[in-house]
Amino acid sequence: MGFKELQKFNDAMLAKQVWRLLENKSSLFHKFFKAKFFPKGNIFDAKEDKGSFAWKSILKGHEIIKKGAQWRVGNGENILIYNDNWLPDPQYPKIQSPLTFYGCDAQVSILIDEEKRCWIDEAIGNNFLAYEAKLIKAIPLSHNTVEDMLYWRSSVDGMYSVKVGYKLLVDDELSSSVGAYTRSLPKSTWKGLWKLRTRNRIKNLLWRANSNALPTRVNLVKRKVLSDPTCQACGAEQESTLHALWSCPKLKEV
């Protein structure tokens, strides 16, 4: 069939069933499993400690859908503030701000003024990093109360398919192995780096950038040195290695 990773393909097919349970709520397939395994809420609320082997297999597609799907905010009642993808940021769609008194089970609906159909500025400004607060306030809200909608970020029509699920799994494996890859590069590659006809500090910078060892704000937040990963130069994105050395708008002058 041309697939190099059959296990990933199988997982992507299982995720397709999870997507069906989320999207096609009028089907007999959805009504049967909902009544038995998640009578309240959706499939994300189902427990894995019961059910047949087939059901437990379907639940393996949970993480794939959670990772690649994005919520479009409606009434905010189905979206968890700290655990779901709902920010309009392709790199960091999930809230990175420290947990507040709201708790990990808090829903986005508590940040919305239902009467005026607008965001509650005070609640957002006091509980999220400046970068995330700006993103949240920029999310448009419908004048009418509508349900939250789940869509697939990398798909043109917003729908999940086995193809896009398989691609997500492959890309994740590649990105997670970046660190191991840099450590396992041939000695000739590193020798070529150190033999470049340039200053030693530039060689050292290239080596640290390739190893993701630069003290960017994202890395400092991971080490709990800082609490805000926002780039101080542009204030528009989080300061990762790629942003700091290449994609920051302020670098155009350089």
SVG drawing of the C-alpha trace seen along z (x, -y; Angstrom):
<svg xmlns="http://www.w3.org/2000/svg" viewBox="-30 -48 69 55">
<polyline fill="none" stroke="black" stroke-width="0.4" points="0.0,0.0 3.0,-2.3 2.9,-3.0 6.2,-2.7 4.6,-2.8 1.7,-0.5 1.2,-1.0 0.8,-4.8 -1.6,-4.1 -3.7,-1.9 -3.7,-4.5 -4.8,-7.1 -7.7,-4.9 -8.8,-4.5 -8.7,-8.3 -11.1,-8.4 -13.7,-6.6 -13.2,-9.1 -13.8,-11.9 -17.0,-10.2 -18.2,-10.1 -17.6,-13.8 -19.0,-15.0 -21.9,-12.6 -24.1,-12.8 -27.2,-11.6 -25.8,-8.2 -26.6,-4.9 -22.9,-4.5 -22.7,-7.6 -26.0,-7.0 -24.9,-3.5 -21.5,-4.4 -22.7,-7.6 -25.4,-5.8 -23.0,-3.2 -19.6,-5.0 -20.1,-8.7 -23.8,-9.6 -22.6,-13.1 -20.3,-15.2 -18.5,-13.8 -16.0,-11.0 -13.2,-13.0 -15.0,-12.4 -15.1,-8.6 -13.2,-6.4 -10.8,-3.8 -11.3,-1.4 -14.3,0.3 -15.6,1.6 -14.6,4.2 -11.2,4.5 -12.8,2.7 -13.8,-0.3 -10.5,-0.5 -8.8,-0.5 -11.0,-3.3 -10.0,-5.4 -6.3,-5.2 -7.3,-7.8 -8.1,-10.2 -4.6,-11.8 -4.3,-12.1 -7.5,-14.1 -6.7,-16.2 -3.3,-17.0 -4.2,-18.0 -7.7,-19.4 -8.6,-23.0 -11.6,-24.5 -13.5,-27.4 -15.0,-29.3 -18.8,-29.5 -20.3,-29.5 -17.1,-28.1 -18.9,-25.3 -17.1,-22.4 -13.5,-23.9 -11.2,-23.5 -9.0,-26.6 -5.8,-24.8 -6.1,-21.4 -7.6,-22.1 -6.3,-23.7 -8.2,-26.9 -5.7,-29.8 -5.2,-31.0 -1.5,-30.2 -0.2,-27.4 2.8,-26.7 1.3,-27.1 -2.5,-26.6 -2.7,-25.5 -2.6,-27.9 1.0,-28.1 0.2,-30.5 0.5,-29.1 -2.6,-27.5 -4.7,-30.0 -7.6,-29.7 -9.8,-28.7 -8.5,-25.2 -7.6,-22.7 -11.3,-21.9 -12.3,-25.5 -14.2,-26.2 -13.7,-29.0 -17.3,-30.1 -16.3,-31.7 -14.2,-34.3 -17.2,-35.3 -19.9,-37.9 -23.0,-36.1 -25.2,-39.2 -22.8,-41.5 -21.3,-38.5 -17.7,-39.8 -14.6,-38.7 -14.3,-39.8 -11.1,-41.9 -10.4,-41.9 -10.6,-38.1 -8.3,-37.6 -5.8,-40.3 -5.3,-39.1 -4.9,-35.4 -2.9,-35.0 0.4,-36.1 0.2,-39.3 0.9,-37.5 -2.0,-35.0 -4.3,-37.7 -3.9,-39.5 -4.7,-36.4 -7.8,-35.6 -9.2,-39.1 -8.7,-38.9 -10.9,-35.8 -14.2,-36.9 -17.4,-35.9 -20.8,-35.4 -23.6,-37.7 -25.8,-34.7 -25.1,-31.8 -23.7,-28.9 -21.9,-25.7 -18.2,-25.3 -16.9,-23.6 -14.0,-21.3 -12.0,-21.4 -8.7,-19.9 -6.0,-22.6 -3.9,-21.3 -6.9,-20.2 -8.2,-22.5 -11.9,-21.7 -11.3,-21.4 -12.2,-17.7 -10.1,-14.9 -8.9,-12.1 -6.6,-9.1 -4.1,-10.8 -3.7,-14.0 -3.7,-11.8 -0.9,-9.7 1.1,-12.8 0.7,-14.2 2.1,-11.0 5.1,-11.0 5.8,-14.7 5.6,-14.2 8.1,-11.4 10.5,-13.5 10.2,-16.5 10.7,-14.5 13.8,-12.9 15.5,-16.2 17.6,-16.2 18.7,-12.6 19.4,-13.4 21.8,-16.3 23.6,-14.1 24.0,-11.3 25.2,-13.5 28.4,-12.2 31.6,-13.5 32.4,-15.0 29.4,-17.3 30.6,-18.7 34.1,-18.9 32.8,-20.9 31.1,-23.3 34.3,-23.9 36.4,-24.3 34.3,-27.2 36.3,-30.3 34.6,-32.5 35.0,-33.6 34.7,-31.1 31.8,-32.8 29.8,-32.4 30.6,-28.7 29.6,-28.4 26.3,-30.1 25.6,-27.8 26.3,-24.7 24.1,-25.9 21.3,-26.9 21.4,-23.5 21.2,-21.8 18.4,-24.2 20.6,-25.3 20.2,-29.0 18.7,-30.9 15.6,-31.9 12.5,-32.9 10.8,-29.7 13.7,-27.6 13.9,-29.8 10.2,-29.3 10.7,-25.5 13.5,-25.9 11.2,-28.0 13.6,-31.0 10.9,-33.2 7.2,-33.0 6.5,-34.9 7.9,-33.4 6.8,-36.4 9.4,-38.0 10.4,-41.3 11.4,-42.7 8.1,-42.3 5.7,-41.2 3.8,-39.2 5.1,-35.6 6.9,-33.4 10.7,-33.6 11.8,-30.2 15.2,-29.6 13.7,-29.9 11.9,-33.1 14.9,-34.7 17.3,-34.0 15.1,-34.1 11.3,-34.9 11.1,-37.8 9.9,-40.9 12.5,-43.0 15.2,-41.0 14.3,-42.5 16.3,-45.5 19.3,-43.3"/>
</svg>
